[in-house]
Each structure stands twice: as structure tokens, then as C-alpha cells.
């Protein structure tokens, strides 16, 4: 994984625009699914926080040929109390901002945690593609997020559902210090 930060503005915005255009074909072709099996599942993290899955988005089977798990976090500006419910409802409209990126297979949308951070837990086809997406998305998130709250971690070679079932699989694939505890899944309930 490279240095955390956004891609150059021109590169990022061109990628987001291409994704947006591609997403309409996927949506029109009914290739995007919203399975409900994981809705309500609570993910627990090493920093002592937890968050509930409120939506899943899947493209096709949701399985990658070169799997990696991507975890993204951010904290929204001006969203407190009842505004969280509005954000969750509105967030479905954000689907064209990620589903058309090359390599996207599936995303779990997590509700805000005890520190008001949102997370997305993805399965991606190819770690380089996952990182490109995360660094492009950074430009979009920066428009609505608190400065310094955007982070991501790429876990190459791991399917998202395998990490959920056995969090120890991620050991040694990314930093394991206190600052990285936000992405370390400890279990589900």
C-alpha cells in the first residue's frame, strides 16, 4: 500500500467521471444487487468501536479473481444526531460514485460508530485497483468530511467475507499499531 492521500485532482476526477458513466450501464443492465443477508450485522473493531451494516452493494457474484479487502473510514462534517438517518437514506444515491470503478465487486456500508466515523468494507478485484479507487474517492470525501478523518487500508489476497469470519487472516498484511486499530475487525455479531 502506498502513501495515504488523494490522487492528483485531474487523475482523481477523471476516474470518478469514468466510474459515474460506467455505473449507469451497470445499473441499467441490472447488474447491481442490494442483498440483505448482512444487514444488521455488527462489526467490532480493535479500537473498541463497532458499527452496524445498513446496506450491501454487490456487482454480479461479488467475488473477485484477485481478491483484496479494502476498508475506508471518514467522519462527515455537520452530520450529528438525526442527520445520520438522513445520510444513510441519501447514501444510496452515491452508488454511481464507486460501483463503476474497475475491480469493484462488493461493499458493506457501515453506520456511524461511537466516534461518528463511517466505514465501508469492500471486496475488490486487485489491490492496485482498490488503492486507485480509495485515493480517487478521497477527493469526493474531502468535500464533505472533516479534515484528517479520511483513511483506508488495503488487505491484499483476502476476501472480505473471509476477514469477517476470521479476522486473524489480516495479521501482518497492514500496520498493526494503535493508530491502525480503526480498521482491524475483531469480530461480528
N, C-alpha and C positions, 0 to 999 in steps of 0.2 A: 504494500500500500504506500502510495506517495504521500507527500506533504499535504496536510489538511488545508483546504482553501478552495475558493471558486476557480473555475477556468477563466481565461481571459473573456471579457464581456462579449466580444464578437463571436467567439467559438461557442460559448455557452448559449447565447440567444439564438444562434443558427441551429444548434442542436435541439433546443426547446421548440423552435418553429417547425423543424422537420418532424419531431415527435408529434406535435399537435396535428399536423397534416396526416401523418400515418395513422394516428388514433381514430380519425373519422372513418377510414376504411375498415379498421378492425371493429369499430362499433357498428357500422352499417352491415358488416358481414356477420354480426352476432357472434364474434369470436371471444368477446369479453364476458366473463362469468362473474357472478357475485355469490359464491357458495356460502352457506350459513353454518356449516359444521363447527367452525371455530368461534363463532360469535359468542361472546360472554366468557370465553376462556380468559383467565387472569394470568399474566406473565409476571414473575417475580425476578427482580434484578439484584445484582451484588451490592448495589449502593443502598439497599433497604427499601427501595420503592417498588411499586407494582402498577400495572396498567391493564385494563380490560380491552380485549379485541372487540371492536364495534363493527368492523366490516372486513371482508376479504375480497380482493380483486384478483382474478386469475385469467390468464390468457391460455386458451387451449387446455392441455392437461396440467399446466402449471409446473411441469418438470423440465429441468434444464439438462442439456447434454454435458456441459462443463459447469456443474453447479457451484454456486457460492452463495453464502448468506450475506446480506447487506443489512445493517442496522443504521438508521438515521434518526437523529433527535434534533428538536428545536423547541424554542419557547416563544409563543406568539406575543406580540405587543397588544396591549389593550383588550385582551380576552381574559375575563375573570368571571366567576360565578356562573349565572345563567347563560352568558355568552358562549360557554363551552358547548352547550347543546346546539346552539345556532351554528357554530363552526363544524361540529360533527355532521349536521344535516347538509350544510353547504359543501363540505369537502368532497362529496360525490361528484360535484362539478369539476373538481381538479383532476379527474381521471385522465383527460386528454394530455395532461402535463407529464405523464410517466408511462402510460400503457403502450405508447408507440415508440419508446426508446428501444433500439436494438438490444436484444438479450433479456428484456423483461419477461418474467414468467408468472410471478405471483407476489402479492403484497398483503400483509396483515396490517390493518390500521388500528393503532392503539390509542385509547382515550388518554387524556392528560393524567399524569401521575401526581403524587403528593407534592411535587415541586413545580407543578403546572407545565411539565415538559411532555410534548407529544413524541411518539416514536412510530416509525414504520419498520417492519421486519419483512424483508423481501427474500425471495429466491431469484437469483439472476443467472443467466447463462453467460459465464465468463467473468472473471474478476476484473479484467481491464474495462469491460463494458459497464460493470457495476460502478466502478470508480468514476468513469466518464459521466455516467448519469448523476451520481452524487455531487460531483463538482459542478455540473450544469445546473442541477436543482438548487444548489446553493444560491445562485443568482436570483431565482424566484423566491426562495425562502427569505432571503435577506430583505426583501421588500416588506415583509410582514412579521419578521422575527426580531427578538431582542438581540442587539449586537453581542457577539461572543457565545450565543446559545446553540449555534449550528455545529453538529459533529456527525461523523459517520465512521463506521468500521466495516471492512470487507473481510469475510472469512472464507478464503478460497477452498474449494474441494468439498464443501459441506452443503448438503441440502438443508433448507430452513427447517423442515419438519423433523429431521434427524437431530438438529441442535435443540429443538424444543423437547424432544423425547429424551435426549442425553446431553445436557449442557456441557459435560466434561469433554466432549469432542472438540470444543473450541480451544482447549488448553494449548498454549504455545503458538496459536495462529495469529494472535494480535497482542498488543500490550496488556499486561496483567497487573497494572498498578491501580492505586486508589482512584486516580483520575479516569481510568477506563472502566470503572465499575458500572457506569450508566448503561453499557451495552451488554454486560455479562449476564445472560439469562441463567437464573438459578433453578427455575422450575416453573411448572404451570399448575393451575388449579381450576 
